[in-house]
Amino acid sequence: MQLDDYQCHDASGLSALIRRGEVSREEVMAAACTLIEAANPSLAAVVRTRFDKAREELARVPAEAPFAGVPLLTKDLLMAIEGEPMACGSAALRDWRATEDSTLVSRLRQMGFAILGQTATPELGLMGITEPRAFAHPRNPWDPSRSPGGSSGGAAAAVAAGLVPLAMAGDGGGSIRIPASYCGLFGFKPSRGRVPLGPMYAEVWEGAVVEHAVTRSVRDSAALLDHINGMDSGAPLPLGHEDGFLDAIRRAPARLRIAVSLGEPLGRSLGTELDPQARLAVEDTARRLAALGHHVEWCDPPVDGEALADSYLTLYLGHLAADLAWIAAETGVAVSRLDIEPATRAVGRLGRQLKARDYVLGKRHWNRVARDMGAFHQRFDMLLMPVAAGTAPRLGELYPSPARERLMSLLALPGLPRLALELGMLKRLARDALRHTPYTQLANLTGQPAMSLPLHVTPGGLPIGVQVLGAMGDDRRLLQLAAQLEAEAGWGERLPRPWPPGADEQTPAAG
């Protein structure tokens, strides 16, 4: 199979070729392995490969599996593979190995996917960029000097570069939608609890985290969701398996009432400055929607952005402190001696100082916002907003500076973490962490489904996604709208492939 032939198909297209016998699953895997080996030294999207194990597993995949032989990458975070490393982007977990498959990985195996490796993530998935100290930093295929975003940055880089047609991703504050926006991909965050996190976890970040994928096409995202959704044993929410996501996108949605916002209430307190191109992306999408017959009306969501950021960061701090305690227990290394990044250590120290009262009040605010957004969706079916304030940042631009890291190191002094919280350190953290991407956390706090649509490319050749949120549980209709816009815009032709240059001239050997 020629590499350019491989790269011009999404996962559904490759699956169809294999089922019709036009190409073998071994040839498809060989193409993917060749591309990963050629591209990854410069792209740095994949932290480890498992080609031989994938080949062994492929031989046992039944022909009737819906995606038999289609290559896929999982994320080096939460998506455990039995007996294999899962470092979560951290040197502290470099040697940790999972004792069983995660539910999601088990379901991917049942679908017939060939899991070829794991993709890069920032340490513990904490940043909207992917620049971990323990691993190489993935590059954005649209501009190698820029970040693919985070925390699913390695996944987005791999798909945008055409190494695999889709890659698994997770979203706790925008970590599917932000990389999708920066890399010109479709990124869908399902409703809370739709995709199970078991058996290692029940909820992550109080239910803010949902796993799914970054894809080139809406149909791949919908088909994947058809198979991986539904509670597993012991799940905290009684969401049974549902069918019909792929079938739904074959029909255009009925006329929708869509609110349009530039997200000003969310970014105001953080000092966010919306790039003119990001504004243009929203405005152009609003015009597209109106031309498709939908009712479009400018209206901001009913949220207090400052309170939203505070409550999000409050629980973020608390969970990081708990995560570091778990790592210490798993590795037998004291928290104070863990091999973690200065920013991670500093935030963990702040988290240990949180009062239970403040933590609970933070979660109660999430619930209040969810109620407010529920009322908002009685008036509007969907909300159109930016994903990020602009295009992908340059590598290193958003990582804490050496001066900031030295300042954070002072939190090791007795009594200083509590004093820092009392003096408003949480506000400063919110400003630093969320200023460039203040628009995505809302859906994580409320549990709503949300997506990034690759509808805009700047004159300088960089993609900017636009975000659409639906009411809680309205995943099908959100995917229907995505498919309608995909058919109207034809975004699949804009990927920056091949990567690396000249890769399409190679022909891999099968096997």
Legacy VTK file of the C-alpha trace (Angstrom):
# vtk DataFile Version 3.0
C-alpha trace
ASCII
DATASET POLYDATA
POINTS 511 float
0.000 0.000 0.000
1.461 3.366 -1.009
1.807 5.751 1.909
-0.095 8.523 0.185
-2.969 6.075 -0.419
-2.946 5.191 3.268
-2.927 8.846 4.350
-5.864 9.866 2.185
-8.334 7.631 4.079
-9.995 8.027 7.447
-10.460 4.986 9.686
-13.833 4.149 8.161
-12.322 4.325 4.685
-9.431 2.025 5.591
-11.838 -0.415 7.200
-13.935 -0.508 4.022
-10.842 -1.195 1.866
-9.851 -4.091 4.125
-13.357 -5.603 4.152
-13.541 -5.457 0.346
-10.170 -7.172 0.056
-8.600 -4.262 -1.827
-5.789 -4.135 0.734
-4.785 -6.452 3.545
-4.756 -5.482 7.193
-1.033 -6.330 7.212
-0.368 -3.830 4.437
-2.264 -1.125 6.279
-0.333 -1.779 9.478
2.953 -1.760 7.573
2.142 1.661 6.141
1.361 3.050 9.580
4.517 1.583 11.139
6.668 2.955 8.311
5.231 6.426 8.743
5.636 6.412 12.526
9.253 5.257 12.254
10.022 7.892 9.635
8.174 10.797 11.225
8.484 10.391 14.953
12.157 11.356 15.357
11.189 14.872 14.252
7.476 14.926 15.154
7.839 13.382 18.661
4.140 12.513 18.815
4.607 8.902 20.008
6.348 8.130 23.309
6.523 4.368 22.789
5.566 1.827 20.142
4.342 -1.762 20.356
4.494 -2.886 16.730
5.367 -6.533 17.409
2.636 -6.955 19.996
0.161 -5.265 17.679
1.045 -7.715 14.910
0.498 -10.653 17.256
-2.859 -9.249 18.331
-3.862 -8.528 14.750
-3.627 -12.207 13.863
-6.358 -12.934 16.430
-8.778 -10.191 15.297
-11.915 -11.689 13.694
-12.738 -10.477 10.208
-16.172 -9.260 11.310
-14.731 -6.750 13.811
-15.870 -3.296 12.638
-12.371 -1.808 12.433
-10.311 -4.951 11.956
-6.715 -3.963 11.177
-7.139 -0.172 11.347
-4.131 1.449 13.090
-4.698 3.512 16.213
-2.675 5.164 18.991
-3.774 5.512 22.607
-2.787 8.290 24.997
-0.102 7.832 27.656
-2.631 8.793 30.337
-5.513 6.810 31.899
-5.612 4.347 28.955
-3.922 1.380 30.591
-2.654 -1.624 28.627
-2.021 -4.724 30.716
1.651 -5.287 31.488
2.800 -2.189 29.628
4.106 1.188 30.803
1.835 4.169 31.358
4.004 7.084 32.466
1.351 9.814 32.217
4.055 12.110 30.849
6.060 11.921 34.082
9.494 10.589 34.974
8.002 9.578 38.329
5.933 6.886 36.554
8.402 5.899 33.854
8.647 2.324 35.179
5.032 1.897 36.289
3.068 -0.828 34.502
-0.655 -1.498 34.400
-2.031 -4.727 35.814
-5.019 -4.845 33.454
-6.483 -3.185 30.395
-8.697 -0.183 30.900
-12.303 -0.686 29.816
-11.722 1.650 26.898
-8.709 -0.330 25.669
-10.702 -3.567 25.953
-13.454 -2.085 23.799
-10.942 -0.845 21.228
-9.578 -4.391 20.990
-13.098 -5.730 20.449
-13.509 -3.262 17.588
-10.397 -4.727 15.936
-8.135 -1.682 16.103
-4.382 -2.295 15.945
-2.955 -0.357 18.913
0.496 0.676 17.694
1.674 2.786 20.632
1.034 5.633 23.047
1.099 9.360 22.384
2.725 12.209 24.296
0.985 14.141 27.042
2.153 16.834 29.474
2.999 15.624 32.956
-0.203 14.142 34.432
-2.186 15.900 31.700
-1.979 19.200 33.564
-1.305 21.707 30.761
-2.880 22.898 27.544
0.502 22.321 25.882
2.501 19.093 25.611
6.024 19.856 26.781
6.909 17.302 29.479
10.419 17.278 30.924
10.555 13.471 30.742
9.792 13.106 27.008
10.385 14.884 23.721
7.949 17.642 22.828
5.602 16.927 19.904
5.504 19.450 17.080
2.553 20.815 15.216
2.535 19.471 11.633
1.143 22.783 10.362
4.210 24.619 11.708
6.938 22.607 13.484
7.920 25.642 15.560
4.528 25.528 17.260
2.850 23.323 19.847
0.042 20.927 18.935
-1.585 21.906 22.239
-2.465 19.626 25.112
-3.007 17.570 26.910
-3.725 15.320 23.911
-0.983 17.014 21.917
0.782 13.875 20.785
-2.501 12.393 19.584
-3.383 15.489 17.561
0.098 15.746 16.034
-0.025 12.093 14.957
-3.421 12.412 13.278
-2.702 15.773 11.648
0.524 14.351 10.238
-1.345 11.368 8.811
0.437 8.717 10.886
-2.882 7.230 11.989
-6.427 8.147 10.955
-7.529 8.692 14.550
-5.963 8.682 18.003
-7.501 8.335 21.422
-7.593 11.439 23.583
-8.999 12.724 26.872
-10.576 16.017 27.872
-10.600 17.413 31.418
-10.524 21.116 30.583
-10.329 21.211 26.800
-7.663 18.581 26.161
-9.429 17.146 23.102
-10.790 20.408 21.723
-7.668 22.570 22.143
-5.304 20.234 20.218
-8.012 19.683 17.601
-8.267 23.446 17.128
-4.502 23.913 16.861
-4.073 20.958 14.472
-7.079 21.343 12.181
-8.927 18.217 13.370
-12.380 17.259 14.577
-12.388 16.906 18.354
-15.494 15.674 20.174
-15.919 15.597 23.974
-18.898 13.391 24.857
-21.273 14.059 27.741
-20.045 13.250 31.241
-20.020 9.527 31.969
-20.724 8.549 28.366
-17.332 6.760 28.066
-16.260 4.710 31.124
-12.918 5.215 32.867
-12.823 1.851 34.655
-11.623 -0.265 36.142
-8.814 1.894 37.598
-11.003 4.957 37.945
-14.644 5.849 38.489
-14.461 9.619 38.051
-11.401 11.744 37.263
-11.418 15.402 38.299
-14.942 15.048 39.735
-16.237 13.852 36.378
-14.666 16.661 34.348
-12.532 14.174 32.401
-14.101 12.318 29.472
-12.204 10.160 26.999
-12.771 9.924 23.269
-10.586 10.787 20.250
-9.269 13.303 17.761
-10.252 12.387 14.220
-10.144 13.614 10.653
-13.818 12.911 10.031
-17.066 13.171 11.932
-18.078 9.666 10.872
-15.020 8.159 12.577
-15.857 9.970 15.800
-19.496 8.863 15.675
-18.646 5.255 14.782
-16.133 5.082 17.624
-18.656 6.440 20.106
-21.196 3.826 18.992
-18.881 1.104 20.289
-17.106 2.580 23.327
-20.023 4.285 25.078
-21.898 2.863 28.034
-21.136 2.245 31.692
-18.932 -0.586 32.851
-19.286 -2.503 36.104
-19.222 -0.162 39.082
-19.433 3.042 37.032
-20.714 6.055 39.028
-23.388 7.098 36.509
-26.094 4.753 35.140
-25.507 5.493 31.466
-26.165 2.297 29.541
-24.864 1.560 26.076
-26.604 3.471 23.290
-26.567 2.914 19.537
-27.268 5.283 16.717
-24.537 7.928 16.777
-23.224 6.979 13.330
-26.735 6.516 11.999
-27.718 9.969 13.285
-25.124 11.824 11.202
-26.644 10.490 7.990
-29.529 12.904 8.573
-29.259 16.670 8.750
-30.469 18.150 12.035
-33.779 19.975 12.180
-33.561 23.767 12.353
-31.564 24.631 15.477
-31.568 27.660 17.744
-27.892 28.548 18.114
-26.446 31.176 20.439
-23.193 32.796 19.321
-20.659 34.264 21.744
-17.065 35.437 21.636
-16.721 34.096 25.183
-16.056 37.469 26.748
-17.569 36.533 30.154
-15.144 33.596 30.344
-11.967 35.434 29.401
-12.530 38.882 30.908
-11.143 38.232 34.395
-8.147 36.360 32.977
-7.037 39.165 30.678
-7.730 37.112 27.549
-7.323 38.929 24.241
-9.143 37.232 21.398
-7.136 37.125 18.185
-8.969 38.755 15.255
-8.683 35.494 13.323
-10.373 33.580 16.156
-13.173 36.147 16.125
-13.451 35.832 12.348
-13.669 32.033 12.663
-16.689 32.357 14.964
-18.348 35.020 12.834
-17.848 33.037 9.610
-19.277 29.921 11.247
-22.297 31.869 12.428
-22.905 32.959 8.844
-22.533 29.356 7.629
-25.096 28.197 10.170
-27.559 30.878 9.180
-27.120 29.975 5.512
-27.925 26.349 6.418
-31.248 27.526 7.811
-30.512 27.608 11.539
-31.656 30.439 13.793
-28.503 32.288 14.932
-28.520 34.863 17.714
-25.699 36.586 19.577
-25.967 35.773 23.296
-23.306 35.138 25.955
-23.607 32.122 28.264
-24.887 32.982 31.783
-21.615 32.377 33.624
-19.248 34.280 35.910
-15.899 33.529 34.297
-13.836 34.437 37.347
-15.850 32.198 39.670
-15.764 29.429 37.061
-11.960 29.583 36.804
-11.582 29.669 40.584
-13.765 26.630 41.127
-12.060 24.717 38.323
-8.587 25.435 39.706
-9.687 24.619 43.258
-10.600 21.071 42.321
-7.590 20.852 39.981
-5.291 21.585 42.948
-7.039 19.102 45.197
-6.905 16.291 42.666
-3.248 16.871 41.891
-2.389 16.578 45.577
-4.294 13.281 45.676
-2.639 12.062 42.449
0.827 12.713 43.847
-0.064 10.747 46.967
-1.205 7.861 44.716
2.048 7.982 42.733
4.037 7.903 45.964
2.105 4.840 47.134
2.494 3.052 43.785
6.216 3.740 43.423
7.311 3.641 47.066
8.869 7.106 46.719
7.892 9.885 49.108
5.961 12.773 47.536
8.799 15.142 48.437
11.254 12.994 46.450
9.151 12.244 43.371
10.832 13.049 40.047
8.257 15.624 38.948
8.416 19.049 37.335
8.747 22.183 39.509
5.341 23.494 38.459
3.702 20.150 39.299
5.371 20.085 42.703
4.349 23.674 43.467
0.708 23.145 42.501
0.644 19.920 44.520
1.836 21.810 47.601
-0.934 24.336 47.165
-3.427 21.500 46.810
-2.380 19.985 50.111
-3.342 23.239 51.826
-6.902 23.350 50.518
-9.635 23.254 53.113
-12.332 20.633 52.619
-14.893 23.431 52.860
-13.353 25.275 49.895
-13.174 22.087 47.845
-16.856 21.328 48.428
-17.859 24.912 47.686
-15.939 24.680 44.411
-17.872 21.565 43.384
-21.156 23.159 44.384
-20.374 26.010 42.017
-19.975 23.478 39.178
-23.473 22.237 39.915
-24.868 25.790 39.966
-23.315 26.516 36.565
-24.752 23.276 35.183
-28.233 24.363 36.286
-27.744 27.780 34.716
-26.617 26.237 31.446
-29.561 23.844 31.558
-31.871 26.851 31.680
-29.870 28.492 28.863
-30.459 25.437 26.666
-34.187 25.758 27.148
-33.828 28.833 24.963
-30.963 27.726 22.698
-30.162 24.264 21.416
-26.453 24.981 21.055
-23.783 27.529 21.850
-21.079 28.582 19.369
-17.865 30.002 20.884
-14.096 30.079 20.306
-11.995 27.092 21.338
-8.899 29.140 22.087
-7.888 32.786 21.985
-5.756 32.262 18.886
-3.623 29.887 16.882
-1.180 27.369 18.310
1.486 28.935 20.554
5.151 28.550 19.779
6.971 25.747 21.553
8.077 26.949 24.976
5.914 30.078 24.874
3.453 28.951 27.557
5.685 26.721 29.682
6.622 28.294 33.068
9.785 30.373 32.719
12.884 29.591 34.828
12.107 32.684 36.902
8.568 31.460 37.541
9.853 28.005 38.472
12.289 29.545 40.971
9.407 31.466 42.485
7.338 28.283 42.692
10.212 26.527 44.473
9.720 28.908 47.394
6.521 27.036 48.169
8.716 24.411 49.838
9.236 26.834 52.743
7.110 25.973 55.810
3.831 27.850 55.906
4.269 29.481 52.518
1.785 27.367 50.524
-1.081 28.304 52.857
-0.003 31.939 52.827
0.174 31.866 49.017
-3.402 30.618 48.809
-4.575 33.261 51.264
-2.839 35.977 49.229
-4.554 35.001 45.982
-2.126 32.534 44.393
-5.115 30.666 42.966
-6.099 33.758 40.965
-2.592 34.026 39.544
-2.561 30.342 38.651
-5.895 30.685 36.884
-4.639 33.637 34.874
-1.436 31.849 33.853
-3.050 28.482 33.117
-6.254 29.525 31.393
-5.691 32.917 29.769
-5.068 31.477 26.294
-7.815 28.845 26.554
-10.587 30.095 28.890
-13.476 28.853 26.768
-13.308 25.078 27.091
-13.551 24.393 30.844
-17.255 25.298 30.937
-18.323 22.049 29.255
-16.127 19.992 31.570
-17.650 21.533 34.683
-21.229 21.160 33.463
-20.727 17.778 31.774
-22.094 18.985 28.442
-20.933 17.526 25.116
-18.755 19.915 23.125
-16.676 19.829 19.968
-14.014 21.667 18.013
-14.720 22.072 14.301
-11.813 22.758 11.880
-13.586 25.434 9.884
-10.991 28.192 9.640
-7.403 28.584 8.430
-5.632 31.909 8.845
-3.924 33.738 5.953
-0.678 32.567 7.524
-1.727 28.936 7.083
-2.625 27.991 10.673
-5.910 26.354 11.684
-8.291 27.743 14.298
-11.196 25.611 15.451
-14.580 26.826 16.585
-16.401 25.275 19.522
-20.013 24.199 19.771
-21.625 23.058 23.029
-24.862 21.104 23.281
-27.192 20.451 26.184
-26.215 17.652 28.545
-26.820 14.326 26.776
-27.446 15.881 23.355
-24.436 14.181 21.758
-26.313 12.889 18.705
-27.597 16.247 17.598
-24.184 17.828 18.123
-22.643 15.183 15.852
-25.406 15.767 13.304
-24.520 19.454 13.153
-20.828 18.595 12.827
-21.554 16.308 9.866
-23.678 18.982 8.219
-20.874 21.545 8.522
-18.262 19.008 7.396
-20.234 18.307 4.225
-20.656 22.028 3.562
-17.028 23.023 4.272
-15.071 19.941 3.141
-12.376 20.389 5.769
-10.817 16.964 5.230
-8.786 18.210 2.285
-6.762 20.663 4.371
-4.517 18.334 6.363
-0.787 19.175 6.183
0.302 15.778 4.949
2.608 14.094 4.243
4.924 14.132 7.254
7.853 14.003 7.021
8.299 15.587 3.565
8.921 12.893 0.999
7.240 10.155 3.014
4.619 9.685 0.316
7.335 8.517 -2.056
8.072 5.425 0.075
6.411 2.060 -0.255
6.401 -0.115 2.891
6.805 -3.858 2.811
3.899 -5.860 4.157
4.279 -7.821 7.399
LINES 1 512
511 0 1 2 3 4 5 6 7 8 9 10 11 12 13 14 15 16 17 18 19 20 21 22 23 24 25 26 27 28 29 30 31 32 33 34 35 36 37 38 39 40 41 42 43 44 45 46 47 48 49 50 51 52 53 54 55 56 57 58 59 60 61 62 63 64 65 66 67 68 69 70 71 72 73 74 75 76 77 78 79 80 81 82 83 84 85 86 87 88 89 90 91 92 93 94 95 96 97 98 99 100 101 102 103 104 105 106 107 108 109 110 111 112 113 114 115 116 117 118 119 120 121 122 123 124 125 126 127 128 129 130 131 132 133 134 135 136 137 138 139 140 141 142 143 144 145 146 147 148 149 150 151 152 153 154 155 156 157 158 159 160 161 162 163 164 165 166 167 168 169 170 171 172 173 174 175 176 177 178 179 180 181 182 183 184 185 186 187 188 189 190 191 192 193 194 195 196 197 198 199 200 201 202 203 204 205 206 207 208 209 210 211 212 213 214 215 216 217 218 219 220 221 222 223 224 225 226 227 228 229 230 231 232 233 234 235 236 237 238 239 240 241 242 243 244 245 246 247 248 249 250 251 252 253 254 255 256 257 258 259 260 261 262 263 264 265 266 267 268 269 270 271 272 273 274 275 276 277 278 279 280 281 282 283 284 285 286 287 288 289 290 291 292 293 294 295 296 297 298 299 300 301 302 303 304 305 306 307 308 309 310 311 312 313 314 315 316 317 318 319 320 321 322 323 324 325 326 327 328 329 330 331 332 333 334 335 336 337 338 339 340 341 342 343 344 345 346 347 348 349 350 351 352 353 354 355 356 357 358 359 360 361 362 363 364 365 366 367 368 369 370 371 372 373 374 375 376 377 378 379 380 381 382 383 384 385 386 387 388 389 390 391 392 393 394 395 396 397 398 399 400 401 402 403 404 405 406 407 408 409 410 411 412 413 414 415 416 417 418 419 420 421 422 423 424 425 426 427 428 429 430 431 432 433 434 435 436 437 438 439 440 441 442 443 444 445 446 447 448 449 450 451 452 453 454 455 456 457 458 459 460 461 462 463 464 465 466 467 468 469 470 471 472 473 474 475 476 477 478 479 480 481 482 483 484 485 486 487 488 489 490 491 492 493 494 495 496 497 498 499 500 501 502 503 504 505 506 507 508 509 510
